[in-house]
Amino acid sequence: MAQASHDSLRIAKRGSARDARPVFSQRSAYDARKNSLALALEATPAQLDLTLSNPTHAGFEYPVPELLSALHNPAAHRYDPDPRGLPATRRAIAQRLLQQALRVDPDHVFLTAGTSEAYAHLFTLLCDPGDELLVPAPSYPLFEHLARLTDVNAVPYPLVYDGQWHIDLAQLRAAVSPRTRGVLLVSPNNPTGSYLKQHELAALEQLNLPLISDEVFADYPLRADATRVMSALQSERALVFSLFGLSKQAALPQWKLAWLCMRGPRELTTEAAQRLDLICDTYLSVATPTQHALPRMLELMQPITQAIRARLERNSRALRARIGSSSPVSLLDAEGGFYATLRLPRTQTEERWVLDFLQLDGVHVQPGYFFDFAEEAYVVLSLLTPEATFDEGVTRLLARVEQRVS
Ligand SMILES: Cc1ncc(COP(=O)(O)O)c(C=O)c1O
């Protein structure tokens, strides 16, 4: 008995020596605990979901037979892998950009299985472990994870609001360090809806850093503005990688097809293209049938984009009409994209507001801290929400704030 326990102790010791060697990487570690909102949603499912960002769940009519027949192509049975993607597909993308007065060489178009993959490829192209990328805040919450999974440090630079959103250029310049390898832009940004402006692009060009510009929401302006740039690809100086994709532009995230387009000084684009070839060739992740279908998709997506734009405009108008100048809630200016941001009285925390809306009113909205707003109290509403749900959700939310502050 004593011997048995002695043996098992030795085994346990050997086991623990082996356990001292980590099994998992640091970069894949994360806090799996649920936040208070996730727990509250489990207990009280939302009656009115104003966070909807999946267009396939938003009640739009898709031309399903045409979409499926675009995939039905015998040519897709041949496998001719090209790290950049099928040449005809890349030409169709370059042609579409040309219609918007954006000139991109089809050889500088790379197809990826979604923009997240494009980001990961670009981080691999530009950064060694421990290098830094400047990322906007508030913005797309996925940057933190994308950076971490490639051992890159995401260093925030602020977007500031003074009736309109701007890049805080002084703070952005101050955030540049010897390890900075590029600047991320989202235009229009998620969730602020702010587009990159001409003077901001000019200031960014002075930094001599590669620009990664996410333009997946660019087809959804809520108004025109001559001071904005249509795309960072308009830059005549910087090495620019602009990201587009079916996920938002055609409202087909399940097609998993995005494209990154590059422009810049020839000596840099030539080497970048060669290196991206190796990175993309290592995965070859975009399915051939989808690549063949894309040129047809670019035609089919027009009515879908229009229907989405109509809803975004309608919900944005309805929201503006509901919030008067004497309201304790203010609506921040959004120039485009899928989201609206409301500033709430700081009489209670952002988290408390969001939990109250859910638990007392059945309304689910996202708190500003999900997107790294610098201060409280903001909530973000999806303008993609079907109209009736949106209106009722807004009514309940505004009534709750009125009741709390009166
Ligand atoms: C800024 C931004 N880029 C890209 C995406 C979508 O990326 P994907 O093409 O990987 O679906 C989202 C989705 O919400 C987004 O907010």
The ligand as an SDF file (V2000), in Angstrom:
LIG
                    3D

 16 16  0  0  0  0  0  0  0  0999 V2000
  -14.8220   46.7480  -40.1560 C   0  0  0  0  0  0  0  0  0  0  0  0
  -15.1980   45.3600  -40.5980 C   0  0  0  0  0  0  0  0  0  0  0  0
  -14.4780   44.7250  -41.5420 N   0  0  0  0  0  0  0  0  0  0  0  0
  -14.8010   43.5000  -41.9750 C   0  0  0  0  0  0  0  0  0  0  0  0
  -15.9070   42.8360  -41.4750 C   0  0  0  0  0  0  0  0  0  0  0  0
  -16.3250   41.4880  -42.0130 C   0  0  0  0  0  0  0  0  0  0  0  0
  -15.3090   40.7100  -42.3730 O   0  0  0  0  0  0  0  0  0  0  0  0
  -15.4160   39.2990  -43.1450 P   0  0  0  0  0  0  0  0  0  0  0  0
  -15.1350   39.6160  -44.5930 O   0  0  0  0  0  0  0  0  0  0  0  0
  -14.3020   38.5430  -42.5330 O   0  0  0  0  0  0  0  0  0  0  0  0
  -16.7690   38.7340  -42.9530 O   0  0  0  0  0  0  0  0  0  0  0  0
  -16.6530   43.4280  -40.4620 C   0  0  0  0  0  0  0  0  0  0  0  0
  -17.7860   42.7150  -39.8720 C   0  0  0  0  0  0  0  0  0  0  0  0
  -18.4970   43.1780  -39.0320 O   0  0  0  0  0  0  0  0  0  0  0  0
  -16.3100   44.7280  -40.0310 C   0  0  0  0  0  0  0  0  0  0  0  0
  -17.0350   45.3580  -39.0920 O   0  0  0  0  0  0  0  0  0  0  0  0
  1  2  1  0
  2  3  1  0
  2 15  2  0
  3  4  2  0
  4  5  1  0
  5  6  1  0
  5 12  2  0
  6  7  1  0
  7  8  1  0
  8  9  2  0
  8 10  1  0
  8 11  1  0
 12 13  1  0
 12 15  1  0
 13 14  2  0
 15 16  1  0
M  END
$$$$
